[in-house]
Amino acid sequence: MKVQYRNPDMSECPTSVEPFARGQELNPSSEYGVLAVAVYDGVVLFLVIDDLDYPSWAPAWLFRTTDTSIPSDWIGNSFTDWPELLLGPDFIASSQADYQKMVELERGKVALLRERRIG
């Protein structure tokens, strides 16, 4: 899956999305590979490698989709608390613990993610 930052008017940002949209390092002329998808507090987030070369969970609201295909090895998982839904490779989506390690930018998880970089 690939997306392009659409450089939206942040005054139109939904209240639920705004906390996740702050501080993103994204460029409107760049296309980003989506490396996982999470739904957190009802907000859809894409995991991308940002312009500072860091994994970043950015709200889907910031993007337009340019390629809807997803890797065949992605799995889906759901939880009763956070994230409510997680789609991605097993080293991210197999458990809440794996997801949390990715959120905390654990070195091994980041290395695996960079190997899978799309785009």
Residue frames as a rotation matrix with the C-alpha (Angstrom) as fourth column:
MET 1
0.594 0.805 0.000 0.00
0.805 -0.594 0.000 0.00
0.000 0.000 -1.000 0.00
LYS 2
-0.628 -0.769 0.120 1.31
0.772 -0.635 -0.023 3.44
0.094 0.078 0.993 -0.88
VAL 3
0.560 0.773 -0.299 0.07
0.807 -0.590 -0.012 6.86
-0.186 -0.235 -0.954 0.14
GLN 4
-0.375 -0.617 0.692 0.92
0.657 -0.703 -0.271 10.48
0.654 0.353 0.669 -0.59
TYR 5
-0.476 0.146 -0.867 0.82
0.707 -0.523 -0.477 13.22
-0.523 -0.840 0.145 2.03
ARG 6
0.051 0.627 0.777 -1.90
0.941 -0.290 0.173 15.60
0.334 0.723 -0.605 0.88
ASN 7
-0.876 -0.483 0.020 -0.78
0.442 -0.818 -0.369 18.63
0.194 -0.314 0.929 2.94
PRO 8
0.007 0.998 0.064 -4.29
0.841 -0.041 0.540 19.22
0.542 0.050 -0.839 4.33
ASP 9
-0.181 0.097 0.979 -5.59
-0.335 -0.942 0.032 22.39
0.925 -0.322 0.203 5.93
MET 10
-0.750 -0.218 -0.625 -5.07
0.412 0.586 -0.698 21.54
0.518 -0.781 -0.349 9.60
SER 11
-0.805 0.551 0.218 -7.91
-0.572 -0.626 -0.530 23.87
-0.156 -0.552 0.819 10.61
GLU 12
0.139 0.870 -0.473 -10.18
-0.904 0.307 0.298 21.18
0.405 0.386 0.829 9.09
CYS 13
-0.682 -0.502 -0.532 -8.57
-0.260 0.846 -0.465 18.34
0.683 -0.180 -0.708 11.06
PRO 14
0.427 0.854 -0.296 -11.11
-0.009 0.332 0.943 16.29
0.904 -0.400 0.149 13.01
THR 15
0.424 -0.205 0.882 -10.72
-0.862 -0.390 0.323 16.67
0.278 -0.898 -0.342 16.77
SER 16
0.879 -0.038 0.475 -10.11
-0.198 0.878 0.435 12.94
-0.434 -0.476 0.765 17.21
VAL 17
0.742 -0.602 0.296 -7.29
0.612 0.425 -0.667 12.97
0.276 0.676 0.684 14.62
GLU 18
0.762 -0.393 0.515 -5.51
-0.274 -0.916 -0.293 16.16
0.587 0.082 -0.806 15.73
PRO 19
0.662 -0.571 0.486 -3.39
-0.577 0.026 0.816 14.67
-0.478 -0.821 -0.312 18.56
PHE 20
0.435 -0.467 0.770 -1.98
0.458 0.851 0.257 12.09
-0.775 0.241 0.584 16.13
ALA 21
0.741 -0.041 0.670 -1.40
0.643 -0.242 -0.727 14.61
0.192 0.969 -0.153 13.33
ARG 22
0.921 -0.389 0.001 0.93
-0.365 -0.863 0.349 16.95
-0.134 -0.322 -0.937 15.24
GLY 23
0.284 -0.948 0.145 4.65
-0.664 -0.085 0.743 16.92
-0.692 -0.307 -0.653 14.50
GLN 24
0.667 -0.027 0.745 4.63
0.415 0.843 -0.342 14.72
-0.618 0.537 0.574 11.42
GLU 25
-0.176 -0.795 -0.581 7.69
-0.423 -0.471 0.774 15.07
-0.889 0.382 -0.254 9.16
LEU 26
0.037 0.341 0.939 6.04
0.709 0.654 -0.266 14.46
-0.705 0.675 -0.217 5.79
ASN 27
-0.711 -0.378 -0.593 6.49
-0.168 -0.728 0.665 16.02
-0.683 0.572 0.454 2.36
PRO 28
0.302 0.939 -0.168 3.62
-0.400 -0.036 -0.916 16.61
-0.866 0.343 0.364 -0.10
SER 29
0.310 -0.209 -0.927 5.80
-0.946 0.025 -0.322 15.58
0.091 0.978 -0.190 -3.03
SER 30
-0.738 -0.672 0.054 6.70
-0.672 0.726 -0.148 12.22
0.060 -0.145 -0.988 -1.46
GLU 31
0.391 0.756 -0.525 5.00
-0.575 0.647 0.502 8.87
0.719 0.105 0.687 -1.67
TYR 32
-0.397 -0.473 0.787 5.20
-0.917 0.252 -0.311 6.66
-0.051 -0.844 -0.533 1.42
GLY 33
-0.409 0.221 -0.885 4.92
-0.128 0.947 0.295 2.91
0.903 0.234 -0.359 1.75
VAL 34
0.324 0.573 0.753 2.45
-0.897 -0.065 0.437 1.85
0.299 -0.817 0.493 4.43
LEU 35
-0.563 -0.709 -0.425 4.18
-0.479 0.699 -0.531 -0.76
0.674 -0.095 -0.733 6.59
ALA 36
-0.753 0.475 -0.455 1.27
0.652 0.635 -0.414 -1.45
0.092 -0.609 -0.788 8.97
VAL 37
-0.345 0.737 0.582 -2.18
-0.215 -0.665 0.715 -0.11
0.914 0.121 0.388 9.82
ALA 38
-0.807 0.149 -0.572 -3.61
0.585 0.341 -0.736 0.41
0.085 -0.928 -0.362 13.31
VAL 39
0.101 0.827 0.553 -6.91
0.135 -0.562 0.816 1.69
0.986 -0.008 -0.168 14.61
TYR 40
-0.645 -0.392 -0.655 -6.32
0.718 -0.018 -0.696 3.50
0.261 -0.920 0.293 17.89
ASP 41
-0.577 0.541 -0.612 -9.15
0.273 -0.579 -0.769 5.26
-0.770 -0.611 0.187 19.71
GLY 42
0.437 0.857 0.271 -11.16
0.483 0.030 -0.875 5.00
-0.759 0.514 -0.401 16.48
VAL 43
0.573 -0.328 -0.751 -8.48
-0.651 -0.739 -0.174 6.75
-0.498 0.589 -0.637 14.39
VAL 44
0.901 -0.297 0.316 -6.88
0.422 0.768 -0.482 4.89
-0.099 0.568 0.817 11.47
LEU 45
0.522 -0.816 -0.250 -3.09
-0.575 -0.553 0.603 5.22
-0.630 -0.171 -0.758 11.56
PHE 46
0.924 -0.350 -0.155 -0.55
0.060 0.534 -0.843 4.26
0.378 0.770 0.514 8.90
LEU 47
0.544 -0.838 -0.047 2.98
0.150 0.042 0.988 3.26
-0.825 -0.545 0.149 9.84
VAL 48
0.910 -0.303 0.283 5.37
0.238 -0.179 -0.955 4.96
0.340 0.936 -0.091 7.41
ILE 49
-0.036 -0.945 -0.324 9.04
0.959 -0.124 0.256 5.87
-0.282 -0.302 0.911 7.36
ASP 50
0.817 0.452 -0.357 8.95
0.388 -0.890 -0.238 9.67
-0.426 0.056 -0.903 7.59
ASP 51
0.826 -0.464 0.319 11.28
0.084 -0.458 -0.885 12.22
0.557 0.758 -0.339 6.01
LEU 52
0.343 -0.735 0.585 13.64
-0.935 -0.326 0.139 11.98
0.089 -0.594 -0.799 9.01
ASP 53
-0.247 -0.384 -0.890 13.96
-0.489 0.842 -0.228 8.22
0.837 0.378 -0.396 8.31
TYR 54
-0.905 0.036 0.424 12.00
-0.387 0.344 -0.856 7.25
-0.176 -0.938 -0.297 11.43
PRO 55
-0.625 0.768 -0.142 8.96
0.631 0.604 0.487 4.99
0.460 0.215 -0.861 11.71
SER 56
-0.928 0.370 0.031 5.93
-0.340 -0.813 -0.473 7.18
-0.149 -0.450 0.881 12.33
TRP 57
-0.481 0.869 0.118 2.29
0.853 0.495 -0.166 6.31
-0.202 0.021 -0.979 13.05
ALA 58
-0.949 0.135 -0.284 0.48
-0.195 -0.961 0.196 9.01
-0.246 0.241 0.939 11.06
PRO 59
-0.157 0.977 0.147 -3.30
-0.073 0.137 -0.988 9.39
-0.985 -0.166 0.049 10.69
ALA 60
-0.394 0.116 0.912 -4.75
0.837 0.455 0.304 8.14
-0.380 0.883 -0.276 7.42
TRP 61
0.652 0.720 -0.237 -6.59
0.596 -0.681 -0.426 11.50
-0.468 0.136 -0.873 7.22
LEU 62
0.231 -0.665 -0.710 -3.27
-0.260 -0.746 0.613 13.13
-0.937 0.043 -0.346 6.20
PHE 63
-0.734 -0.664 0.140 -2.92
-0.154 0.363 0.919 11.00
-0.661 0.653 -0.369 3.05
ARG 64
0.459 0.743 -0.487 -4.47
-0.840 0.186 -0.509 9.99
-0.287 0.643 0.710 -0.22
THR 65
0.232 -0.320 0.919 -3.98
-0.005 0.944 0.330 6.38
-0.973 -0.081 0.217 -1.28
THR 66
0.081 -0.294 -0.952 -1.97
-0.944 -0.330 0.022 5.85
-0.321 0.897 -0.305 -4.46
ASP 67
-0.435 -0.188 -0.881 -1.69
-0.506 0.860 0.066 2.02
0.745 0.475 -0.469 -4.38
THR 68
0.312 0.721 0.619 -4.18
-0.930 0.100 0.353 -0.18
0.192 -0.686 0.702 -2.51
SER 69
0.465 -0.156 -0.871 -2.24
-0.071 0.975 -0.212 -3.45
0.882 0.160 0.443 -2.69
ILE 70
0.534 -0.306 0.788 -0.99
-0.842 -0.113 0.527 -4.97
-0.073 -0.945 -0.318 0.56
PRO 71
-0.512 -0.820 -0.257 1.74
-0.820 0.555 -0.137 -7.56
0.255 0.141 -0.957 1.17
SER 72
0.183 0.611 -0.770 0.54
-0.380 0.766 0.518 -11.17
0.907 0.198 0.372 1.19
ASP 73
-0.361 -0.400 -0.842 2.21
0.531 0.654 -0.538 -11.87
0.767 -0.642 -0.024 4.53
TRP 74
-0.668 0.193 0.719 0.25
-0.565 -0.760 -0.321 -9.29
0.485 -0.621 0.616 6.53
ILE 75
-0.569 0.551 -0.611 -1.90
0.709 0.705 -0.025 -10.57
0.417 -0.448 -0.791 9.36
GLY 76
-0.134 0.598 0.791 -4.79
-0.314 -0.782 0.538 -8.97
0.940 -0.176 0.292 11.21
ASN 77
-0.582 -0.029 -0.813 -5.36
0.709 0.472 -0.525 -8.84
0.399 -0.881 -0.254 14.94
SER 78
0.079 0.633 0.770 -7.91
-0.139 -0.758 0.637 -7.16
0.987 -0.157 0.028 17.18
PHE 79
-0.771 -0.385 -0.507 -7.84
0.474 0.184 -0.861 -6.31
0.425 -0.904 0.040 20.85
THR 80
0.216 0.919 -0.330 -10.38
0.926 -0.086 0.368 -5.23
0.310 -0.385 -0.869 23.46
ASP 81
0.515 -0.081 -0.853 -8.41
0.417 -0.846 0.332 -2.09
-0.749 -0.527 -0.402 24.27
TRP 82
0.704 -0.283 -0.651 -5.60
-0.585 -0.752 -0.306 -0.52
-0.403 0.596 -0.695 22.19
PRO 83
-0.778 0.364 -0.511 -5.07
-0.612 -0.624 0.486 -0.71
-0.142 0.691 0.709 19.34
GLU 84
0.137 0.924 0.357 -8.52
-0.643 0.357 -0.677 -1.92
-0.753 -0.136 0.643 18.46
LEU 85
0.937 0.116 0.330 -7.29
0.176 0.659 -0.731 -3.33
-0.302 0.743 0.597 15.13
LEU 86
0.122 -0.959 -0.257 -3.82
-0.590 -0.278 0.758 -4.02
-0.798 0.059 -0.599 13.80
LEU 87
0.957 0.106 0.271 -2.83
0.162 0.580 -0.798 -5.08
-0.242 0.808 0.538 10.28
GLY 88
0.505 -0.831 -0.233 0.75
-0.860 -0.464 -0.212 -5.72
0.068 0.308 -0.949 9.22
PRO 89
-0.052 -0.616 -0.786 3.65
-0.355 0.747 -0.562 -8.15
0.933 0.250 -0.258 9.31
ASP 90
0.579 0.377 -0.722 3.65
0.398 0.643 0.655 -10.61
0.712 -0.667 0.222 12.21
PHE 91
-0.368 -0.791 -0.490 6.57
0.848 -0.069 -0.525 -8.89
0.382 -0.608 0.696 13.98
ILE 92
-0.916 0.173 0.362 4.22
-0.259 -0.944 -0.205 -5.93
0.307 -0.281 0.909 14.52
ALA 93
-0.213 0.976 0.048 0.68
-0.824 -0.206 0.527 -7.35
0.524 0.073 0.849 14.43
SER 94
-0.312 0.105 -0.944 1.02
0.119 0.990 0.071 -10.67
0.943 -0.090 -0.321 16.27
SER 95
0.058 0.324 -0.944 0.50
0.970 0.206 0.131 -9.16
0.237 -0.923 -0.302 19.73
GLN 96
0.940 0.269 0.210 0.06
0.195 -0.928 0.318 -5.97
0.281 -0.258 -0.925 21.70
ALA 97
0.574 -0.798 -0.183 3.58
0.222 -0.063 0.973 -6.47
-0.788 -0.599 0.141 23.04
ASP 98
-0.222 -0.645 0.731 5.03
0.913 0.126 0.388 -6.53
-0.343 0.753 0.561 19.50
TYR 99
0.438 0.466 0.769 3.00
0.688 -0.724 0.047 -3.44
0.579 0.508 -0.638 18.60
GLN 100
0.982 -0.042 -0.186 4.23
0.111 -0.669 0.735 -1.62
-0.155 -0.742 -0.652 21.71
LYS 101
0.157 -0.985 0.073 7.85
0.557 0.149 0.817 -2.47
-0.816 -0.088 0.572 20.88
MET 102
-0.173 -0.158 0.972 7.33
0.960 -0.246 0.131 -0.89
0.219 0.956 0.194 17.45
VAL 103
0.782 0.510 0.359 5.73
0.395 -0.850 0.347 2.20
0.482 -0.129 -0.866 19.02
GLU 104
0.849 -0.494 -0.186 8.73
0.003 -0.349 0.937 2.48
-0.528 -0.797 -0.295 21.36
LEU 105
0.743 -0.529 -0.409 11.07
-0.596 -0.246 -0.764 2.14
0.304 0.812 -0.498 18.33
GLU 106
0.594 -0.529 0.607 12.84
-0.177 0.650 0.739 -0.94
-0.785 -0.546 0.293 19.66
ARG 107
-0.157 -0.810 -0.565 16.02
-0.770 -0.258 0.584 -1.31
-0.619 0.527 -0.583 17.61
GLY 108
-0.812 -0.179 0.556 15.30
0.085 0.906 0.416 -4.84
-0.578 0.384 -0.720 16.35
LYS 109
0.148 0.951 0.270 11.76
0.672 0.104 -0.733 -3.95
-0.726 0.290 -0.624 15.26
VAL 110
0.557 0.006 -0.830 12.96
-0.375 -0.890 -0.259 -0.81
-0.741 0.455 -0.494 13.47
ALA 111
-0.551 -0.818 -0.164 15.63
-0.578 0.234 0.782 -2.84
-0.601 0.526 -0.602 11.64
LEU 112
-0.586 0.423 0.692 13.02
0.563 0.826 -0.029 -5.36
-0.583 0.372 -0.722 10.48
LEU 113
0.489 0.828 -0.276 10.76
0.409 -0.497 -0.765 -2.53
-0.770 0.261 -0.582 9.38
ARG 114
0.205 -0.484 -0.851 13.48
-0.649 -0.718 0.251 -0.78
-0.732 0.501 -0.461 7.38
GLU 115
-0.790 -0.471 0.393 14.19
-0.082 0.716 0.694 -4.08
-0.608 0.516 -0.604 5.56
ARG 116
-0.276 0.805 0.524 10.57
0.848 0.461 -0.261 -4.02
-0.452 0.373 -0.810 4.39
ARG 117
-0.390 0.123 -0.913 10.57
-0.084 -0.992 -0.098 -0.39
-0.917 0.038 0.397 3.28
ILE 118
0.054 0.530 0.846 8.19
0.927 0.288 -0.240 0.22
-0.371 0.798 -0.475 0.39
GLY 119
0.899 0.426 0.104 8.48
0.428 -0.799 -0.422 3.05
-0.096 0.424 -0.901 -2.08
